[in-house]
Amino acid sequence: KDFWAAGLRDGALRGLIDAAIPAAFLHSSALADYLVRALDLDFVGKGLRIDVGSDRPVSLSELAELMSVQLGRKLRVQVPPWWLVALALTIAGLYDPWKRDLLAMMRYLKSGRYTADTSDQQRYFGYVPSIEAGVRSYLEEVGLLCNAGHGETSPQLS
């Protein structure tokens, strides 16, 4: 189940952290492409970490603006109070390890440090997709935007 799609259909981008905190976003198909490409690098398994992301970190508010432009309609951002998110995930985490992990991830996102240094991404893979391209791909994938064949695409695997 997609976390955002139902809300977007109702005109809202839903999140779990402050809408002003920037974070790295990358469409899942682009991430899969990078993982496959990484297998061809000579130093695979030797401890090199390559951050991947789009061309810049964006907040949920900025993401909602980008989506609004592509959808041609205004989206509102919906974020519950942090104390409520933390409380709910803490209680649920007593019974579900996945919820404990989600709370840890949300705390890290809330710190504002979830941004990618994409210089190695550019160096080793030759491209860093724009956030606009990722948003377009996502909206097409969830059926909210028709693929008009326009815009930036990721290089295809050979």
VOTOR-994199 format. One record per residue (C-alpha): x, y, z. Coordinates in Angstrom, 1 decimal. Example, Ala and Ser with C-alpha at 12.3 -4.5 7.8 and 13.67 -1.06 7.14 Angstrom:
2
<pt east="12.3" north="-4.5" up="7.8"/>
<pt east="13.7" north="-1.1" up="7.1"/>
This chain:
158
<pt east="0.0" north="0.0" up="0.0"/>
<pt east="1.4" north="3.4" up="-1.0"/>
<pt east="1.6" north="5.8" up="1.9"/>
<pt east="1.0" north="9.0" up="-0.2"/>
<pt east="-1.2" north="8.0" up="-3.1"/>
<pt east="-4.6" north="7.9" up="-1.3"/>
<pt east="-4.0" north="11.3" up="0.3"/>
<pt east="-2.8" north="12.8" up="-3.0"/>
<pt east="-6.1" north="11.7" up="-4.6"/>
<pt east="-7.9" north="13.6" up="-1.9"/>
<pt east="-5.7" north="16.7" up="-2.4"/>
<pt east="-3.2" north="16.2" up="0.5"/>
<pt east="0.4" north="15.2" up="0.8"/>
<pt east="0.7" north="13.3" up="4.2"/>
<pt east="3.8" north="13.0" up="6.2"/>
<pt east="5.0" north="12.1" up="9.7"/>
<pt east="7.6" north="14.8" up="10.3"/>
<pt east="7.7" north="18.6" up="10.2"/>
<pt east="6.8" north="19.8" up="6.7"/>
<pt east="9.8" north="22.2" up="6.6"/>
<pt east="12.6" north="19.7" up="7.2"/>
<pt east="14.5" north="18.9" up="4.0"/>
<pt east="15.3" north="15.3" up="3.1"/>
<pt east="16.7" north="13.3" up="0.2"/>
<pt east="14.1" north="11.8" up="-2.0"/>
<pt east="14.7" north="9.3" up="-4.9"/>
<pt east="12.1" north="7.4" up="-6.9"/>
<pt east="12.3" north="3.7" up="-6.2"/>
<pt east="13.0" north="2.8" up="-9.9"/>
<pt east="16.0" north="5.1" up="-9.9"/>
<pt east="17.3" north="3.5" up="-6.7"/>
<pt east="16.9" north="0.1" up="-8.3"/>
<pt east="18.8" north="1.3" up="-11.3"/>
<pt east="21.7" north="2.5" up="-9.1"/>
<pt east="21.8" north="-0.8" up="-7.2"/>
<pt east="22.1" north="-2.7" up="-10.4"/>
<pt east="24.7" north="-0.4" up="-11.8"/>
<pt east="26.7" north="-0.6" up="-8.6"/>
<pt east="27.2" north="-4.3" up="-9.2"/>
<pt east="29.5" north="-3.4" up="-12.1"/>
<pt east="31.8" north="-1.2" up="-10.1"/>
<pt east="35.2" north="-2.6" up="-9.5"/>
<pt east="35.2" north="-1.9" up="-5.8"/>
<pt east="31.9" north="-3.6" up="-4.9"/>
<pt east="32.0" north="-5.2" up="-1.5"/>
<pt east="35.0" north="-3.1" up="-0.4"/>
<pt east="33.2" north="-0.7" up="1.9"/>
<pt east="32.6" north="2.3" up="-0.3"/>
<pt east="29.3" north="4.1" up="0.5"/>
<pt east="27.7" north="6.1" up="-2.3"/>
<pt east="24.9" north="8.4" up="-1.2"/>
<pt east="22.1" north="8.5" up="-3.8"/>
<pt east="19.3" north="11.0" up="-4.1"/>
<pt east="17.8" north="13.6" up="-6.4"/>
<pt east="19.6" north="16.8" up="-7.3"/>
<pt east="18.6" north="18.5" up="-4.0"/>
<pt east="16.9" north="17.8" up="-0.7"/>
<pt east="13.4" north="19.1" up="-0.4"/>
<pt east="10.9" north="19.4" up="2.4"/>
<pt east="7.4" north="18.0" up="2.3"/>
<pt east="6.1" north="21.6" up="1.7"/>
<pt east="8.4" north="21.9" up="-1.3"/>
<pt east="7.5" north="18.4" up="-2.5"/>
<pt east="3.8" north="19.4" up="-2.3"/>
<pt east="4.5" north="22.5" up="-4.4"/>
<pt east="6.3" north="20.4" up="-7.0"/>
<pt east="3.5" north="17.9" up="-7.1"/>
<pt east="0.9" north="20.7" up="-7.3"/>
<pt east="2.6" north="22.1" up="-10.4"/>
<pt east="2.7" north="18.7" up="-12.1"/>
<pt east="-0.9" north="17.8" up="-11.1"/>
<pt east="-2.3" north="21.3" up="-12.0"/>
<pt east="-4.0" north="21.6" up="-8.6"/>
<pt east="-3.0" north="22.8" up="-5.1"/>
<pt east="-2.1" north="20.1" up="-2.6"/>
<pt east="-2.2" north="20.8" up="1.2"/>
<pt east="0.4" north="19.2" up="3.5"/>
<pt east="-1.0" north="17.2" up="6.4"/>
<pt east="1.4" north="16.3" up="9.3"/>
<pt east="0.2" north="15.2" up="12.7"/>
<pt east="1.9" north="16.7" up="15.8"/>
<pt east="5.3" north="15.0" up="16.4"/>
<pt east="4.4" north="14.0" up="20.0"/>
<pt east="1.4" north="12.1" up="18.6"/>
<pt east="3.5" north="10.3" up="16.0"/>
<pt east="6.2" north="9.4" up="18.6"/>
<pt east="3.6" north="8.2" up="21.1"/>
<pt east="1.7" north="6.0" up="18.6"/>
<pt east="4.9" north="4.5" up="17.3"/>
<pt east="6.4" north="4.0" up="20.7"/>
<pt east="3.3" north="2.1" up="21.9"/>
<pt east="3.0" north="0.1" up="18.7"/>
<pt east="6.7" north="-0.6" up="18.8"/>
<pt east="6.2" north="-2.5" up="22.0"/>
<pt east="4.6" north="-5.2" up="19.9"/>
<pt east="5.9" north="-4.7" up="16.4"/>
<pt east="9.7" north="-4.3" up="15.7"/>
<pt east="8.8" north="-2.7" up="12.4"/>
<pt east="7.2" north="0.2" up="14.2"/>
<pt east="10.3" north="0.6" up="16.4"/>
<pt east="12.4" north="0.9" up="13.3"/>
<pt east="10.0" north="3.4" up="11.8"/>
<pt east="10.2" north="5.5" up="14.9"/>
<pt east="14.0" north="5.5" up="14.7"/>
<pt east="13.8" north="6.4" up="11.0"/>
<pt east="11.4" north="9.3" up="11.7"/>
<pt east="13.7" north="10.6" up="14.5"/>
<pt east="16.6" north="10.6" up="12.0"/>
<pt east="14.5" north="12.3" up="9.3"/>
<pt east="13.4" north="14.9" up="11.9"/>
<pt east="17.1" north="15.7" up="12.6"/>
<pt east="17.4" north="17.2" up="9.1"/>
<pt east="20.5" north="15.1" up="8.4"/>
<pt east="18.8" north="12.8" up="5.9"/>
<pt east="20.3" north="14.5" up="2.9"/>
<pt east="22.6" north="12.9" up="0.2"/>
<pt east="26.0" north="14.1" up="-1.0"/>
<pt east="25.4" north="13.2" up="-4.6"/>
<pt east="29.0" north="13.9" up="-5.8"/>
<pt east="30.0" north="10.2" up="-5.9"/>
<pt east="26.6" north="9.4" up="-7.4"/>
<pt east="27.5" north="11.8" up="-10.3"/>
<pt east="31.1" north="10.5" up="-10.5"/>
<pt east="30.3" north="6.8" up="-10.6"/>
<pt east="26.9" north="6.7" up="-12.3"/>
<pt east="27.1" north="9.7" up="-14.5"/>
<pt east="23.8" north="11.3" up="-13.5"/>
<pt east="21.8" north="12.6" up="-10.6"/>
<pt east="18.0" north="12.8" up="-11.5"/>
<pt east="16.1" north="16.0" up="-10.8"/>
<pt east="13.6" north="16.0" up="-8.0"/>
<pt east="11.0" north="17.1" up="-10.7"/>
<pt east="11.8" north="13.9" up="-12.7"/>
<pt east="11.3" north="11.7" up="-9.6"/>
<pt east="8.0" north="13.4" up="-8.7"/>
<pt east="6.8" north="13.0" up="-12.3"/>
<pt east="7.8" north="9.3" up="-12.3"/>
<pt east="6.0" north="8.7" up="-8.9"/>
<pt east="2.8" north="10.5" up="-10.0"/>
<pt east="2.7" north="8.5" up="-13.2"/>
<pt east="3.4" north="5.2" up="-11.3"/>
<pt east="0.4" north="5.8" up="-8.9"/>
<pt east="-1.9" north="6.8" up="-11.8"/>
<pt east="-2.2" north="10.5" up="-11.0"/>
<pt east="-0.4" north="11.8" up="-14.0"/>
<pt east="-0.5" north="10.5" up="-17.6"/>
<pt east="2.9" north="9.8" up="-19.1"/>
<pt east="3.1" north="12.4" up="-21.9"/>
<pt east="6.6" north="11.3" up="-22.9"/>
<pt east="8.1" north="14.6" up="-21.9"/>
<pt east="10.9" north="15.5" up="-19.6"/>
<pt east="14.0" north="14.0" up="-18.1"/>
<pt east="14.4" north="10.3" up="-17.8"/>
<pt east="17.1" north="8.2" up="-16.2"/>
<pt east="19.7" north="6.5" up="-18.5"/>
<pt east="18.5" north="3.0" up="-19.2"/>
<pt east="20.5" north="0.0" up="-18.3"/>
<pt east="22.3" north="-1.6" up="-21.3"/>
